[in-house]
Amino acid sequence: MATILITGANRGIGLEMAKQYVARGDEVIAVCRHTNAALDSLGIEVIDGVDVSSDDSVAGLVRALEGRRIDRLVNNAGILERTSLDHLDFASMERQFRVNSIGPLRVTAALRGNLSAGFMVTGCPRPR
Ligand SMILES: NC(=O)c1ccc[n+]([C@@H]2O[C@H](COP(=O)([O-])OP(=O)(O)OC[C@H]3O[C@@H](n4cnc5c(N)ncnc54)[C@H](OP(=O)(O)O)[C@@H]3O)[C@@H](O)[C@H]2O)c1
């Protein structure tokens, strides 16, 4: 049994991964901004109020996980806002960079003290 932390676990791929890891017997720590009935119904540990683009928010996650070992960190939280050369939206691009690129680095760096030897950090893998 591995301990797996998933960001953006309240819906979409993150929620589905949480279900699949739980089904195979792993311990899942579901991290999100806002929990909901679908996530709560899994009966797993949920840490909400975590925005991966916020230093303060991720610091709260670190405090909540003090002393806990994590075997796999799934940096799933992300946004996709379409833009094109005809309609460049630099504010949107910067927002996506903050969440999708810097967010995983912030979370990974903040939790490195929790990561076990041989840990794995991923984006959105299929559970294995
Ligand atoms: N679906 C695809 O085909 C596809 C393809 C390539 C890559 N991806 C990537 O795979 C990941 C999951 O995709 P999905 O389809 O499941 O997306 P989704 O349904 O839109 O879910 C995105 C998740 O990320 C969370 N999130 C967004 N911004 C966040 C932030 N600043 N801090 C914390 N959590 C945040 C959302 O939380 P809230 O509910 O609070 O908004 C939600 O839980 C995303 O990173 C996406 O870009 C998806």
The ligand as an ORCA input file, in Angstrom:
! r2SCAN-3c Opt
* xyz 0 1
  N      -8.792     16.382    -19.637
  C      -7.838     16.361    -20.551
  O      -8.017     15.913    -21.698
  C      -6.455     16.864    -20.225
  C      -5.483     16.835    -21.205
  C      -4.187     17.283    -20.888
  C      -3.906     17.745    -19.607
  N      -4.881     17.781    -18.697
  C      -4.553     18.271    -17.377
  O      -4.900     17.290    -16.424
  C      -5.336     17.933    -15.214
  C      -6.749     17.473    -14.861
  O      -7.593     17.663    -15.976
  P      -9.168     17.610    -15.815
  O      -9.712     17.401    -17.179
  O      -9.515     16.697    -14.718
  O      -9.448     19.134    -15.379
  P     -10.681     19.745    -14.558
  O     -11.853     18.841    -14.563
  O     -10.831     21.146    -15.065
  O     -10.118     19.791    -13.048
  C      -9.063     20.616    -12.749
  C      -8.748     20.454    -11.294
  O      -7.661     21.339    -10.976
  C      -8.070     22.167     -9.890
  N      -7.421     23.463     -9.913
  C      -7.428     24.388    -10.891
  N      -6.724     25.454    -10.542
  C      -6.261     25.205     -9.288
  C      -5.486     25.938     -8.364
  N      -5.012     27.176     -8.642
  N      -5.190     25.373     -7.169
  C      -5.654     24.145     -6.862
  N      -6.410     23.401     -7.684
  C      -6.710     23.938     -8.886
  C      -9.567     22.283    -10.029
  O     -10.111     22.717     -8.812
  P     -11.456     23.598     -8.735
  O     -12.612     22.626     -8.773
  O     -11.326     24.320     -7.437
  O     -11.460     24.530     -9.913
  C      -9.907     20.857    -10.374
  O      -9.892     20.053     -9.231
  C      -5.268     19.427    -15.464
  O      -4.015     19.899    -15.011
  C      -5.336     19.506    -16.978
  O      -4.764     20.689    -17.481
  C      -6.157     17.346    -18.966
*
